[in-house]
Amino acid sequence: MMVVNPLIAEGLSRVVSFSERVRRGASARFDWEFIAGVTLGLAIAAAVAFWLTHLGLAYVERRRHSPLRLFHELCHAHGLNRMEVQVLLQLARTRQLAQPAAVFLDPNHLDARRLHGSLKPQAAEVAALRQRLFAEPN
């Protein structure tokens, strides 16, 4: 058996020694130092496990309610392909929208006449997205 930590090795030797004394019928004298160490170790392990669980749940909760996740869920609900999603994201960034999903609420965000420089070449795609998302004729 390979033991890495000397403290663990000492603890294991105390447990083995205690169990041998109990098996031989010798009086089982409690080693309060050992018991306190084990109790402290278990308390620390429980606290770390609780802390890690709390961090993990907080991370999951933040991801569940993120603006970008809502945006992607709306894209999926509307059946948008990858290129259309990228155009909408680029549009939200150039308009400096705090919530990228806002492009699904206001058709003015998809007005091809109000596009900024980098999106002008994609005016046809933006107009098609506006018609598709807001069911407006051209």
Backbone as JSON, one array per atom type, in Angstrom:
{
  "sequence": "MMVVNPLIAEGLSRVVSFSERVRRGASARFDWEFIAGVTLGLAIAAAVAFWLTHLGLAYVERRRHSPLRLFHELCHAHGLNRMEVQVLLQLARTRQLAQPAAVFLDPNHLDARRLHGSLKPQAAEVAALRQRLFAEPN",
  "N": [[0.85, -1.18, 0.0], [0.66, 2.11, -0.94], [1.37, 5.12, 0.58], [0.85, 8.53, 0.46], [0.86, 10.93, 1.95], [2.42, 11.83, 5.0], [0.97, 12.45, 7.32], [-1.43, 11.14, 6.91], [-0.49, 8.54, 6.9], [0.38, 8.3, 9.55], [-2.05, 8.58, 10.87], [-3.4, 6.32, 9.88], [-1.79, 4.3, 10.99], [-2.34, 4.66, 13.69], [-5.05, 3.99, 13.75], [-4.91, 1.27, 13.01], [-3.35, 0.31, 15.12], [-5.04, 0.84, 17.3], [-7.23, -0.79, 16.61], [-6.02, -3.31, 16.75], [-5.42, -3.49, 19.48], [-8.0, -3.54, 20.5], [-8.93, -5.95, 19.43], [-7.26, -7.78, 20.74], [-8.26, -7.61, 23.2], [-7.37, -5.81, 24.97], [-7.55, -2.89, 27.01], [-9.5, -0.43, 25.6], [-8.26, 2.37, 25.2], [-9.11, 5.63, 24.7], [-7.88, 7.79, 22.25], [-7.85, 10.93, 22.44], [-6.76, 13.02, 21.02], [-6.45, 11.98, 18.47], [-9.13, 11.44, 17.83], [-10.19, 14.01, 17.88], [-8.75, 15.11, 15.76], [-9.69, 13.57, 13.57], [-12.4, 14.28, 13.66], [-12.21, 17.04, 13.18], [-11.09, 16.96, 10.62], [-13.18, 15.72, 9.19], [-15.14, 17.69, 9.51], [-14.0, 19.83, 8.13], [-13.87, 18.71, 5.56], [-16.62, 18.42, 5.06], [-17.4, 21.11, 5.08], [-15.98, 22.11, 2.88], [-17.12, 20.56, 0.85], [-19.76, 21.49, 0.99], [-19.35, 24.19, 0.29], [-18.3, 23.94, -2.33], [-20.5, 22.76, -3.58], [-22.38, 24.8, -3.3], [-21.15, 26.81, -4.86], [-21.23, 25.54, -7.36], [-24.02, 25.3, -7.79], [-24.7, 27.99, -7.87], [-23.35, 28.76, -10.18], [-24.71, 27.25, -12.13], [-27.24, 28.39, -11.88], [-26.72, 31.04, -12.69], [-26.04, 30.59, -15.36], [-28.41, 29.59, -16.32], [-30.08, 31.77, -16.34], [-29.01, 33.65, -18.09], [-28.49, 36.45, -20.3], [-27.46, 35.88, -22.85], [-28.05, 33.19, -23.13], [-30.85, 33.28, -23.21], [-31.15, 34.65, -25.62], [-30.08, 32.72, -27.43], [-31.92, 30.66, -27.02], [-34.24, 31.84, -28.04], [-33.45, 32.13, -30.7], [-33.26, 29.45, -31.41], [-35.94, 28.69, -31.03], [-37.12, 30.09, -33.09], [-36.06, 28.82, -35.21], [-33.64, 29.58, -36.44], [-30.75, 29.62, -38.52], [-27.15, 29.09, -38.25], [-25.76, 31.21, -39.5], [-27.69, 33.24, -39.54], [-28.05, 33.62, -36.81], [-25.54, 34.63, -36.14], [-25.58, 37.05, -37.55], [-27.63, 38.41, -36.21], [-26.5, 38.56, -33.64], [-24.25, 40.14, -34.18], [-25.55, 42.44, -34.96], [-26.84, 43.13, -32.54], [-24.58, 43.69, -31.02], [-23.43, 45.89, -32.4], [-25.4, 47.73, -32.03], [-25.18, 48.04, -29.39], [-26.71, 46.69, -27.43], [-27.83, 45.82, -24.24], [-29.18, 43.53, -23.66], [-29.1, 40.95, -25.79], [-31.32, 39.65, -26.8], [-33.19, 41.56, -27.25], [-33.42, 42.24, -29.9], [-35.41, 40.68, -30.85], [-37.68, 41.89, -30.02], [-38.17, 44.46, -30.98], [-38.87, 45.63, -34.1], [-37.53, 47.71, -35.28], [-34.85, 47.44, -34.75], [-34.05, 45.76, -36.71], [-34.08, 47.16, -39.04], [-33.14, 47.58, -42.23], [-32.31, 49.91, -43.44], [-31.1, 51.39, -41.48], [-28.66, 50.34, -40.84], [-25.32, 49.9, -39.59], [-21.89, 50.47, -40.62], [-20.33, 47.84, -40.75], [-22.36, 46.02, -41.06], [-23.74, 46.67, -43.32], [-23.2, 45.26, -45.8], [-24.73, 43.04, -45.35], [-27.37, 43.64, -45.6], [-29.54, 42.56, -47.04], [-29.89, 40.06, -45.81], [-30.57, 40.9, -43.23], [-32.96, 42.25, -43.74], [-34.52, 40.1, -44.62], [-34.58, 38.6, -42.26], [-36.0, 40.35, -40.62], [-38.49, 40.32, -41.89], [-39.14, 37.63, -41.57], [-39.13, 37.28, -38.75], [-40.92, 39.17, -37.81], [-43.07, 39.02, -39.44], [-43.65, 40.83, -41.53], [-44.43, 42.4, -44.6], [-42.11, 43.22, -47.25]],
  "CA": [[0.0, 0.0, 0.0], [1.48, 3.31, -1.06], [0.76, 6.25, 1.26], [1.51, 9.72, -0.03], [0.97, 11.95, 2.98], [2.85, 11.27, 6.27], [-0.09, 12.58, 8.31], [-2.37, 10.04, 6.66], [0.19, 7.31, 7.34], [0.34, 8.26, 11.02], [-3.45, 8.31, 11.26], [-3.7, 4.92, 9.6], [-1.1, 3.45, 11.96], [-3.09, 4.77, 14.95], [-6.28, 3.2, 13.61], [-4.51, -0.14, 13.04], [-2.91, 0.02, 16.49], [-6.23, 0.83, 18.14], [-8.04, -1.98, 16.32], [-5.32, -4.49, 17.26], [-5.61, -3.54, 20.93], [-9.38, -3.94, 20.75], [-9.03, -7.37, 19.11], [-6.57, -8.55, 21.77], [-8.99, -7.5, 24.45], [-6.76, -4.8, 25.82], [-8.48, -1.8, 27.24], [-9.55, 0.48, 24.46], [-8.04, 3.73, 25.68], [-9.39, 6.59, 23.63], [-6.86, 8.78, 21.93], [-8.67, 12.1, 22.19], [-6.11, 13.82, 19.99], [-6.8, 11.34, 17.2], [-10.57, 11.63, 17.59], [-10.38, 15.43, 17.55], [-8.22, 15.3, 14.41], [-10.63, 12.98, 12.61], [-13.6, 15.12, 13.66], [-11.87, 18.28, 12.49], [-10.93, 16.63, 9.2], [-14.51, 15.51, 8.62], [-15.83, 18.98, 9.47], [-13.41, 20.61, 7.03], [-14.32, 18.08, 4.31], [-18.03, 18.75, 4.88], [-17.48, 22.53, 4.74], [-15.5, 22.26, 1.5], [-18.15, 19.97, -0.03], [-20.88, 22.43, 0.98], [-18.93, 25.37, -0.45], [-18.23, 23.59, -3.75], [-21.88, 22.55, -4.06], [-22.98, 26.13, -3.4], [-20.57, 27.46, -6.04], [-21.75, 24.86, -8.55], [-25.42, 25.68, -7.98], [-24.74, 29.4, -8.28], [-22.92, 28.8, -11.57], [-25.82, 26.73, -12.94], [-28.3, 29.37, -11.84], [-26.33, 32.17, -13.54], [-26.11, 30.17, -16.77], [-29.8, 29.38, -16.69], [-30.75, 33.06, -16.51], [-28.12, 34.6, -18.75], [-29.06, 37.1, -21.48], [-27.03, 35.19, -24.06], [-28.81, 31.94, -23.22], [-32.18, 33.64, -23.69], [-31.0, 34.95, -27.04], [-29.93, 31.47, -28.17], [-33.2, 29.93, -26.96], [-35.15, 32.48, -29.0], [-32.98, 31.76, -32.04], [-33.65, 28.05, -31.61], [-37.41, 28.65, -31.15], [-37.47, 30.63, -34.42], [-35.44, 27.97, -36.23], [-32.62, 30.32, -37.18], [-29.5, 28.89, -38.75], [-25.96, 29.67, -37.63], [-25.45, 32.5, -40.12], [-28.69, 34.21, -39.08], [-27.74, 33.9, -35.4], [-24.36, 35.5, -36.13], [-26.0, 38.38, -38.01], [-28.37, 39.04, -35.11], [-25.54, 38.88, -32.58], [-23.45, 41.28, -34.64], [-26.46, 43.58, -34.91], [-27.01, 43.5, -31.12], [-23.33, 44.29, -30.55], [-23.23, 47.22, -32.98], [-26.4, 48.62, -31.41], [-24.81, 48.07, -27.98], [-27.85, 46.26, -26.63], [-27.45, 45.09, -23.03], [-29.82, 42.23, -23.82], [-29.14, 40.65, -27.23], [-32.65, 39.18, -27.17], [-34.03, 42.72, -27.57], [-33.64, 42.29, -31.35], [-36.65, 39.95, -31.12], [-38.82, 42.66, -29.51], [-38.39, 45.71, -31.7], [-38.49, 45.48, -35.5], [-36.64, 48.81, -35.7], [-33.47, 46.96, -34.68], [-33.77, 45.04, -37.95], [-34.34, 48.06, -40.17], [-31.97, 47.5, -43.11], [-31.88, 51.26, -43.8], [-30.38, 51.99, -40.35], [-27.51, 49.49, -40.51], [-24.02, 50.55, -39.5], [-20.88, 50.06, -41.59], [-19.95, 46.43, -40.93], [-23.54, 45.22, -41.38], [-24.35, 47.11, -44.6], [-23.19, 44.21, -46.82], [-25.7, 41.99, -45.01], [-28.69, 44.29, -45.54], [-30.57, 41.65, -47.54], [-30.15, 39.06, -44.76], [-31.26, 41.57, -42.13], [-34.35, 42.49, -44.18], [-35.21, 38.81, -44.6], [-34.81, 38.25, -40.86], [-37.09, 41.19, -40.13], [-39.74, 39.81, -42.43], [-39.39, 36.31, -40.97], [-39.4, 37.37, -37.31], [-42.04, 40.06, -37.48], [-44.11, 38.74, -40.42], [-43.99, 42.06, -42.24], [-44.02, 42.38, -46.01], [-41.01, 44.17, -47.54]],
  "C": [[0.89, 1.24, 0.0], [0.74, 4.49, -0.43], [1.55, 7.5, 0.89], [1.81, 10.7, 1.1], [1.39, 11.32, 4.31], [1.8, 11.4, 7.37], [-1.12, 11.48, 8.16], [-1.77, 8.73, 7.15], [0.14, 7.19, 8.85], [-1.07, 7.95, 11.51], [-3.83, 6.88, 11.03], [-3.03, 3.99, 10.6], [-1.79, 3.51, 13.31], [-4.37, 3.95, 14.89], [-5.96, 1.72, 13.7], [-4.11, -0.53, 14.46], [-4.11, -0.07, 17.42], [-7.06, -0.43, 17.89], [-7.37, -3.25, 16.8], [-5.48, -4.61, 18.76], [-7.02, -3.99, 21.27], [-9.54, -5.43, 20.49], [-8.37, -8.24, 20.17], [-7.28, -8.47, 23.1], [-8.39, -6.5, 25.41], [-7.75, -3.66, 25.98], [-8.37, -0.81, 26.08], [-9.47, 1.9, 24.98], [-8.25, 4.68, 24.5], [-8.23, 7.56, 23.49], [-7.61, 10.03, 21.49], [-8.07, 13.0, 21.1], [-6.48, 13.29, 18.6], [-8.26, 11.6, 16.85], [-10.85, 13.09, 17.21], [-9.87, 15.71, 16.13], [-9.16, 14.76, 13.34], [-11.89, 13.84, 12.5], [-13.35, 16.43, 12.92], [-11.72, 18.06, 10.99], [-12.27, 16.43, 8.51], [-15.28, 16.82, 8.51], [-15.3, 19.84, 8.32], [-13.86, 20.04, 5.68], [-15.78, 18.42, 4.02], [-18.19, 20.21, 4.46], [-17.04, 22.77, 3.3], [-16.53, 21.71, 0.52], [-19.35, 20.91, -0.14], [-20.55, 23.65, 0.12], [-18.88, 25.1, -1.94], [-19.61, 23.38, -4.34], [-22.56, 23.91, -4.25], [-22.46, 26.88, -4.63], [-21.13, 26.85, -7.33], [-23.19, 25.24, -8.83], [-25.55, 27.13, -8.42], [-24.34, 29.54, -9.75], [-24.05, 28.34, -12.5], [-26.94, 27.75, -13.01], [-27.98, 30.58, -12.72], [-26.45, 31.81, -15.01], [-27.54, 30.03, -17.22], [-30.49, 30.7, -17.02], [-29.87, 34.09, -17.2], [-28.79, 35.2, -19.98], [-28.69, 36.38, -22.78], [-27.78, 33.87, -24.24], [-30.23, 32.21, -23.72], [-32.15, 33.93, -25.19], [-30.93, 33.66, -27.86], [-31.2, 30.62, -28.13], [-34.21, 30.52, -27.94], [-34.74, 32.15, -30.43], [-33.41, 30.34, -32.37], [-35.17, 27.95, -31.83], [-37.87, 29.16, -32.52], [-36.83, 29.84, -35.55], [-34.37, 28.67, -37.05], [-31.37, 29.47, -37.37], [-28.32, 29.67, -38.17], [-25.62, 31.06, -38.2], [-26.42, 33.58, -39.63], [-28.45, 34.6, -37.62], [-26.55, 34.87, -35.32], [-24.72, 36.92, -36.57], [-26.73, 39.11, -36.89], [-27.45, 39.42, -33.96], [-24.7, 40.1, -32.95], [-24.3, 42.56, -34.59], [-26.65, 44.07, -33.47], [-25.75, 44.17, -30.59], [-23.14, 45.7, -31.11], [-24.24, 48.21, -32.42], [-26.16, 48.76, -29.91], [-26.0, 47.75, -27.07], [-27.36, 45.46, -25.42], [-28.0, 43.67, -23.07], [-29.89, 41.91, -25.31], [-30.52, 40.2, -27.69], [-33.59, 40.34, -27.53], [-34.27, 42.83, -29.08], [-34.92, 41.55, -31.73], [-37.88, 40.76, -30.71], [-39.16, 43.87, -30.36], [-37.94, 45.55, -33.15], [-37.56, 46.59, -36.0], [-35.17, 48.41, -35.61], [-33.07, 46.28, -35.99], [-34.11, 45.88, -39.19], [-33.07, 48.13, -41.02], [-31.45, 48.89, -43.49], [-31.03, 51.91, -42.71], [-29.15, 51.17, -39.95], [-26.23, 50.3, -40.49], [-23.05, 49.87, -40.45], [-20.66, 48.57, -41.79], [-21.14, 45.54, -41.31], [-24.18, 45.6, -42.72], [-24.3, 46.03, -45.67], [-24.23, 43.11, -46.56], [-27.12, 42.55, -44.92], [-29.8, 43.36, -46.01], [-30.92, 40.59, -46.49], [-30.92, 39.67, -43.59], [-32.72, 41.83, -42.5], [-35.14, 41.19, -44.18], [-35.5, 38.35, -43.18], [-35.95, 39.07, -40.27], [-38.44, 40.67, -40.61], [-40.1, 38.47, -41.77], [-39.8, 36.42, -39.5], [-40.65, 38.18, -36.98], [-43.19, 39.96, -38.5], [-44.6, 40.01, -41.12], [-43.61, 41.9, -43.71], [-42.92, 43.43, -46.24], [-41.53, 45.52, -47.92]]
}
